[in-house]
């Protein structure tokens, strides 16, 4: 097998600051982020949003050069397999869960994992080569912000990638509020539903990380990222073996960004790109806040999340 592809993989619930982390990592000249890499086939077939440069992905010169050299099919175990019509939004994928919990691929899935790893490896190598041609720099790490723990599990199990995983965790009350505020109205049932999602997703992520990684995983909180971005990025840089200049945090909008999908901040600039959003404290009902805190405390503690305090 050829040399493994160096990959930093961000895994998380949605609405947890992953796009911001992705953008800040991509500001380093030896890191290149693909955004939510697995979404490429769907962004090409059903354009939803531009890439980080603001251009439609199907018209962007970077992605045109990449797509010319890779198959972007949506059949079989393709690069977007975990984003296909049967997988989107699935937290519990019952056919795959036993392998994930056991930490090893069963015989029945080995051919699928091999095909998936091979297609993703080709995709990532083309991106790495195109990025190096454009920047004139060696790309030491590619960054995938797909978040999905099942994808992470298959990529690592394919043995084609040298993976470093970042588990980004957001206060469960802030996460639940981030989802709920997109609804016109919500009930206690919605609060419980999204609280359960936070719990289950983080249990699955933690299981993948415990079974597959030791020193190759790090956990950070959204609060750390938003309040101390320079320290957080310097720490990540040391972890992957590069020197992260803290000044990049102030100039991260200036680099050549072609990452796909994610929060609209990827292509829309604002004066307060890096800020701690604590609107949940004023807008989430106290009863809902207490309920979320009570239900999630054991998992939060197991994930290494700081002890949850009332309204803090």
N, C-alpha and C positions, 0 to 999 in steps of 0.2 A: 504494500500500500504506500502511496505517496505521503509526503510530510503532512501531518495534520494541520488543518487550518486554524489559526488562532482566533478565538471567538469570545467576546464578552457578551453574555446573554442577560438581559434584564427581565426578571420575572416578577409578577405583581398582580394584584387586583387592578382593574381599570380605575381611572379617576384618582390616581395616587401620585402624580407628578412624574410619571415615566418619560413623557415627552420632554420635559425640562431637563431631566437627567441625561437623556439621549442627546439633546442639543449641546449641553455643556461638555459631554465626553467628545462629541464630534468636533469641538473647537480645537482639540489638540491635533497638530499636524501629522502625528503618526497613528491616529485613530480615525476610522471612517465608519460612520453610522449609516445603516440601510433603513433606519426607522423600523416599522413593523414589517420586516422582510417577507413574511409569509403572505402578505396581502397583495403582492405584485400582480398575480394573475387577475385578481378581481378588480384592482384599480385600472388595469388595462381594458378589461371587458366592460366594466360598469363604472366609468370615471366618477368619483365622489369628491375628490379634493386634489389640489395640486401637490407637487412635491415641495420640499423645503425651499426651493429657489423661487417658488411662486408660479412656475410653468406647469401646464397640464402634463402628467407623466408621459402620456403617449406622444407628446411633442417635444419633450425635454431631450436635449442632445446627449446628456449622460445616459439616460435610460434607453434611448434609441440605440446607442452603441452596445449596451449590455444585452438588450433583447435580441439584437441581431445574432448573438452568439450562444443563446441558451433556448431550450424549448420552454414555452410558457403555456403548456397544456393544462387542462383542468380535469383530467382523467387519471385514474390510477393513483399511486402514492406520489403525487407531484408536490412541488414546493409549497403549495397552498392547501395541502390536504386537510389540515386542521382548521381551515377557514371555509370549507365547502358547505354546501347547503345543509348537510346532515350534522355538521359539527358546530356551526356558529352558535355561540352563546352557551355551549354545553359545559357545565362544570363537572358533572359526573358522567364520564364516558365508560359505561359499564363493561364493554368488551375489552377495553384497554386497562382498566383500573387494576385488575389482579397483577399484571406485569409491573405496573408502576409501584404498587404497594410492596411487591416482593423485591423490587430493585433489579430485575433481570428480565430479558425478553424471552418469552416462551417460543418453542419451536414453530408454532403456528403463525407467529408474527415476524419471524426473522427475515424472511424474504422481503416483506413490506418495509421493514426498518432499513434493510440494505438498499433497496431502491430509493427510498426517501432520502437517506444519507447521501447516496451517489448524486442524485439530482440537485440537492441543496449544495453539496460540495462544488459541483460545476458552477452553479449560480454564484456562489461566494467567491470562487477563484476569478471568475470573469469580472465581478465587481472590484475585487482587489486590484487586478491588473489595470482596469480602466482608471481607478482612483489614483494609482501610482503614476500612470501616464499623464494624467491631468495635473497632478500636484508636483511631480518631480521628487516626491518623498517616498520613503519606504513606509508602507502601511503595516505596522506591527500587530494591530488588532482591528478586526471588524467588530461592529457593535450591532446586535440584533435586539430590537425592542418589542419583539412579538408577544412577550409576557407569558404566553401559554406554557404551563409546566409539562404538558404532554409532548409538545414540540421539543422542549428542552430535553426531555427524557429520550426521545428517539434520536435526536442529533448526537447526544453523548453516547448512546448505545451503538450508533453506527460506526464508532471508532474513527471517524474521519475528521473530527474536530478536537482541538485542544481548548476545552471550555473553561472559562471563568464565569461564575454566575453571581449576579447581584440581585438580592431579594430586597425590593423596596416596599416598605410597609407604611401605611397611613393609619392614623387613629381611626378605629372602626366607626366612631360617631361622625367624623368628618367624611369618611367614605360613604356611609349610608346617606348622609345629607347631600353629598355631591350627586348621588343617583336620584334621590327623591326630588330635588329641586328642578329636575328636568320634566317632572310631571305637573299637570295642572292642579292636581290634588292627590292626597295620599291618605291611607288609613293605617291602623296599627298592623294590619296584615302585611302591608308593604314594608313597614319597618322591620318586621320579623323576617320577611323574605330576604331582604338585602343584608340583614345581619347574618342570616344563615349562609348567604353567599360568601361574605367576608370570612366566616369561620371555615367553611368547607374548602374554599380556594387556598387559604393559608395553610390548612392541614395538608392538603395535597402538595403544595409547593414545598413545605417543610419536609415532607416525606421524601420527595425526589432529592432534595439537597442532602439530607442525611444519608440516603442510601448510595449516592453517587459521588459526593464530594467531601473533602475534609478542608484543607487549606484553600481550596479553589472556590470558596463561596464567601461572600461578605453580605452582611445585612445593614441597611441604613434606613432611617425613617424620613418621611416627607418633611417633618419639622427640621431635622438636621440639614437636609438639602436646602430648604428655603431660608433658614436662619443663618447657616454657616456654610454657604456654597463653596467658598475658597478652601476651607479646611477639609470639607467632604471630598472635593475633587482631588486635592493633594493626597489625601489618604488613599483614594482609589488608584491614583497614579502610582504610588509606592507599591500597592498591592499587585498591580500588573507589570511593574518594572519599568515605568517611564516617569520622567519628571514633568509634573503638571504645573505650569506657570500660573500662579493665582490671578495674574492680570487677564488671562483668557476668559475669566468669568465676566469681566467687564466688556469684552470685545467679542463674545461668542456669536453675535449676530453677523460678524464680518466674514466668516469663513464660507467656503464653497459647500453649501448644504443641499443635498439631493435626496434626503431621507423621505420615506413615504408613510402616509397614514398618521394617525395619532391626533392629539389635540390641535385645534386650529392655531394655537400659538406657534406651531411649526412654521407657518408661512405668514402669520399676521404679527407684526411687531407692536409692542406697547411700551409705555414708559416705565411700567412696573412688571417686567417679565419675571423677575425673581422676587416673589413676596410670599409670605405665609398667609394663606387664606384660612381664616378662622371664623368665617361667617356662620358656621354651624352653631357656634356658641350663643349667638343672638337669635337664631331662627329655628333651631331644632327644639321641639317641645321638651321640657325638663323630664317628663315621664318617659319619652322615647330615649332620651339621652341616658337615663338611669338604667333602662331596660337593656340597651345596647351594651353598656358598660358591664352589667352583670353577666350577660350571656357570653361575651367575648373575652372576659378577663383570663380564663384558664388558657385559651389558645394564644392570646397576646403574650402571656408570660412564657409559654413554651417556645414561642417564636423569638424570645429575647426582647420583646417590645417593652419599653419603660412602663412601670406601673401606672394604670389609668387612675387619674384623679378627677374628682367631681368638677365639671365645667372648666377644666384646665387642659 
